[in-house]
């Protein structure tokens, strides 16, 4: 038995799991922590509708640097990548409140994204090292729940803090220092892939070659996150500038999406048992499509809350599956790199969501996104069936 296989949940305490979950909760909120303040930030820095770039610039930092961290993890292991990433996350996050102009602020947000890439890759690698099989999917679902629980708490707090000052939401990033303490105290070091058993790698490689290829998994990851962050980027400006809601209401509304996401992520392993990964992903994109149609036709009514429920279901049912599929199709030798590709795909979806709002109105974007979501939903089952028949 290899060192990698010998790492299991018995050697990772409950506090160690909690530390990984806290670390994971920082990744999604990297952009959204300042979402309730985006309209005010747009006025302060004279960005207008381009203020949404402050939400998505960290995603660009992730996309640029994530492969580098993936390669380092494969060679050195995830511990020191997470160690440095968490320190930089806290430092760059808080520093955003002190930036004198928009250029320095965007640069700071870019570096914050690089720290997030390190944290995201390391946290998934930790989970894949300590857990396998069905347990791995359950922990990844917990990770998704932690990410969205963080969103609920951080967005709610941010919505209140922005009423004090637009600078205050940046202080939430100081939680990176708390996660750093959790890493140092409760998470054991994980050996690099080079130290694992070669025979195990070869056996995994043969089995993992089957099924839908990794590039298609990455594509669905990109499109899924594009759906979710289209909502998160568009709604702050749409709710405040067009519908007249307050920043605090925006924070609470976005937090309600996260509440539903938490519940959906918790149910996702049971859904996978019944309808497999392909069925769960189909439900997720159908939910996104319904949500966008509700925003397009009924955005000014109480159905606004129904749309929030469908967005939460879409995110909760899909996000745990992206990394689980990638990990299951990877060998120990290339796991870190493949996880980094998945991280890149997910955050690229977040980054390009800002492009969409820059080129068309919110109403048109809702309709376009709904059509894309339904096309993806319709394609998942036939594509999966094709590759299953090919393997047979």
Buried (B, 14 or more C-beta within 10 A) or exposed (E): EBBBEEBEBEEBBEEBBEBBBBBBBBBBBBBBBBBBBBBBBBEBBEBEEBBBBBBBBBBBBBBBBBBBBBBBBBEBBBBBBBBBBBBBBBBBBBBBBEBEEBEEBBBBBBBBBBBBBBBBBBBBBBBBBBBBEEBBBBBBBBBBBBBBBBBBBBBBBBBBBBBEEBBBBBBBBEBBBBBBEBBEEBBEEBBBBEEBBEEBBEEBBEEBEEBBEBEBBBBBBBBBBBBBBBBBBBBBBBBBEEBEBBBBBBBBBBBBBBBBBBBBBBBBBEBBEEEEBBBBBBBBBBBBBBBBBBBBBEBEEEBBEBBBBBBBBBBBBBBBBBBBBBBBBBBBBBBBBBBBBBBBBBBBBBBBBBBBBEEEEBBEBBBBBBEBBBEBBEEBBEBBEEBEEEEE
